[in-house]
Amino acid sequence: MRKEGIRMSKIYDVIGIGVGPYNLGLAALLEDTELDAVFFEKTPEFVWHPGMLIERMDLQVPFLADLATFADPKSRFTFMNYLYEKDRMFPFFFHQHFQIPRQEYNDYLQWAADQISTIRFGHTVVDVIDQKDHYQVVAEETATGEKVYVKAKHVVMGTGNEPLVLDGMDGFPNEDVMHSSRYLFEKDHLLKAKHVTVVGSGQSALEIFLDLLEEQERQDMKVTLFTRTGGLFQLDQAKFAQEMFTPGYVDYFHQLSLDQRKEALDTLKPLRKGIDPDTLTQLYTKLYHRTAGGENARILIQPMTEVNDIEADEDGYLLHCRQWQEEHDYTYSTEKVVLATGYKPHIPDWFMDRFQDAIEWEEEGMYKVSRDYHLQFKDEREHHFFTLTNLVHSHGAGATNLGLSVHRNVHIINTIAGRTVYKNQEDTSFQQFSMKHFN
Ligand SMILES: Cc1cc2nc3c(=O)[nH]c(=O)nc-3n(C[C@H](O)[C@H](O)[C@H](O)COP(=O)(O)OP(=O)(O)OC[C@H]3O[C@@H](n4cnc5c(N)ncnc54)[C@H](O)[C@@H]3O)c2cc1C
């Protein structure tokens, strides 16, 4: 793919900051339009959550949530075209499964990234300066430390999420106490241990626990799982529940007051927090088969347990735990720990330095975002700062879901272009969420 040099004198239509699946989709949809874009990504090449690309694990949304299909099923960047180009149409046809392997999704994204001319890998955005009718973006080339200064009318921040590690659980050697995002990088070290404890109640915790159970077939190792939730509960994947991940629901959610939105997010917890039913079935089946001949399960799964602190001792680590229902505090000894304690939005420091006082906030950490994903500035402006990051409070549970990524990008592209470049789907659910249609 031929990449044009960056032109510092030019004002681009848009600059993308960070290239995960969200901004990659934006770059793909912009590629064949009249809009001029540049995207900066700090890593040297595209890779999607590399520490969690565990074999046998599937994407949690159907393959149609690719980079382009919802905007343009005929786009060259669809997953179907990837299959076609890779000669995998027949295996996919016979596999008959909408959920594709995570590793295949990553390969698809890399294939798409290779064909997109506007992405500059190995460039970290270190500053964005408001120039009153455009923005100046400063990116630093990782390899040389050299800075490039590029101007654009609009910017789109797609900096994703970063690992969330609770206070008191950081500062230990990575190979002993690690966040789940580093799991595959540290797995060789983990497998040297006689006892590994996974902490967390979500999908990542279960995937790692299941993977360690597979390893137990080959080596003598005890595996423990502590979950804070009342049990190993599954994500609600019922059809009508899934309608909360439609553009129609986002329209509804966005116009609610902040209190109503918080209440709605609480109600929607079963859709957001929980484990894929297939993963739970795999785990249960594994344990059932293992114990069928009377063999010991060789695991401990303890729900309702908070791990509040970690302390190093001569055999490894002591976890300070509390079974919250019985209000029982205890310590638990283990050799290694995997913290599947989640993620938080990654908002770069320069963003707060430059924009904290210029934009509207709904509450601490919750900036005010328009329906078409641009930040609400205190002054009126036509040059927009869009964000794909930290949108749950403004756009609902679907803000971190790949299924709505194309929908978001279509909103942004149409706003930037000032015309309908791509059609967004109307009438997306059977349920009506607002009373306003009665008026
Ligand atoms: C393990 C895991 C599995 C998931 N699986 C699913 C799933 O199956 N289905 C689903 O719907 N959702 C899933 N999600 C949730 C969500 O869809 C993904 O996290 C998705 O990757 C989010 O995309 P993104 O583009 O916002 O961010 P990211 O993928 O996090 O990408 C952000 C990028 O920005 C770059 N960056 C950050 N700061 C800068 C900077 N200053 N300059 C340049 N680059 C920068 C980073 O290097 C990174 O590449 C999953 C999340 C995780 C953690």
The ligand as a MOL file (V3000), in Angstrom:
LIG
                    3D

  0  0  0     0  0            999 V3000
M  V30 BEGIN CTAB
M  V30 COUNTS 53 58 0 0 0
M  V30 BEGIN ATOM
M  V30 1 C -9.9490 -8.6620 25.6450 0
M  V30 2 C -11.1120 -7.9010 25.0920 0
M  V30 3 C -12.0000 -8.5250 24.2520 0
M  V30 4 C -13.0860 -7.8180 23.7320 0
M  V30 5 N -13.9590 -8.4820 22.9390 0
M  V30 6 C -15.0300 -7.8340 22.4620 0
M  V30 7 C -15.9930 -8.5230 21.6490 0
M  V30 8 O -15.8510 -9.7290 21.4040 0
M  V30 9 N -17.0600 -7.8270 21.1900 0
M  V30 10 C -17.2350 -6.4900 21.4670 0
M  V30 11 O -18.2460 -5.9170 21.0380 0
M  V30 12 N -16.3410 -5.8150 22.2250 0
M  V30 13 C -15.2590 -6.4520 22.7340 0
M  V30 14 N -14.3680 -5.7690 23.5310 0
M  V30 15 C -14.6290 -4.3500 23.8370 0
M  V30 16 C -14.1840 -3.3560 22.7100 0
M  V30 17 O -14.9170 -3.5960 21.5390 0
M  V30 18 C -12.7080 -3.4670 22.4140 0
M  V30 19 O -11.9810 -3.0750 23.5610 0
M  V30 20 C -12.1880 -2.6110 21.2280 0
M  V30 21 O -10.8480 -2.9470 21.0250 0
M  V30 22 C -12.3100 -1.1340 21.4580 0
M  V30 23 O -11.7640 -0.4900 20.3230 0
M  V30 24 P -11.0790 0.9390 20.3620 0
M  V30 25 O -10.7310 1.2690 18.9620 0
M  V30 26 O -11.9190 1.8850 21.1220 0
M  V30 27 O -9.8230 0.8000 21.3070 0
M  V30 28 P -8.5000 -0.1080 21.3720 0
M  V30 29 O -8.6950 -1.4060 20.6850 0
M  V30 30 O -8.1360 -0.1170 22.8090 0
M  V30 31 O -7.4450 0.7500 20.5650 0
M  V30 32 C -6.9990 2.0170 20.9770 0
M  V30 33 C -5.6950 2.2890 20.2580 0
M  V30 34 O -5.2680 3.6180 20.5140 0
M  V30 35 C -3.8500 3.6420 20.6050 0
M  V30 36 N -3.4690 4.8640 21.3040 0
M  V30 37 C -3.7890 5.2160 22.5820 0
M  V30 38 N -3.2960 6.4410 22.8520 0
M  V30 39 C -2.6590 6.8790 21.7320 0
M  V30 40 C -1.9770 8.0700 21.3760 0
M  V30 41 N -1.8270 9.0920 22.2490 0
M  V30 42 N -1.4360 8.1750 20.1430 0
M  V30 43 C -1.5740 7.1630 19.2380 0
M  V30 44 N -2.2280 6.0070 19.5270 0
M  V30 45 C -2.7630 5.8740 20.7400 0
M  V30 46 C -3.5200 2.3480 21.3290 0
M  V30 47 O -2.2050 1.9320 21.0880 0
M  V30 48 C -4.5590 1.3750 20.7150 0
M  V30 49 O -4.0480 0.6950 19.6130 0
M  V30 50 C -13.2820 -6.4420 24.0630 0
M  V30 51 C -12.3900 -5.8230 24.9230 0
M  V30 52 C -11.3230 -6.5260 25.4350 0
M  V30 53 C -10.3830 -5.8400 26.3880 0
M  V30 END ATOM
M  V30 BEGIN BOND
M  V30 1 1 1 2
M  V30 2 1 2 3
M  V30 3 2 2 52
M  V30 4 2 3 4
M  V30 5 1 4 5
M  V30 6 1 4 50
M  V30 7 2 5 6
M  V30 8 1 6 7
M  V30 9 1 6 13
M  V30 10 2 7 8
M  V30 11 1 7 9
M  V30 12 1 9 10
M  V30 13 2 10 11
M  V30 14 1 10 12
M  V30 15 2 12 13
M  V30 16 1 13 14
M  V30 17 1 14 15
M  V30 18 1 14 50
M  V30 19 1 15 16
M  V30 20 1 16 17
M  V30 21 1 16 18
M  V30 22 1 18 19
M  V30 23 1 18 20
M  V30 24 1 20 21
M  V30 25 1 20 22
M  V30 26 1 22 23
M  V30 27 1 23 24
M  V30 28 2 24 25
M  V30 29 1 24 26
M  V30 30 1 24 27
M  V30 31 1 27 28
M  V30 32 2 28 29
M  V30 33 1 28 30
M  V30 34 1 28 31
M  V30 35 1 31 32
M  V30 36 1 32 33
M  V30 37 1 33 34
M  V30 38 1 33 48
M  V30 39 1 34 35
M  V30 40 1 35 36
M  V30 41 1 35 46
M  V30 42 1 36 37
M  V30 43 1 36 45
M  V30 44 2 37 38
M  V30 45 1 38 39
M  V30 46 1 39 40
M  V30 47 2 39 45
M  V30 48 1 40 41
M  V30 49 2 40 42
M  V30 50 1 42 43
M  V30 51 2 43 44
M  V30 52 1 44 45
M  V30 53 1 46 47
M  V30 54 1 46 48
M  V30 55 1 48 49
M  V30 56 2 50 51
M  V30 57 1 51 52
M  V30 58 1 52 53
M  V30 END BOND
M  V30 END CTAB
M  END
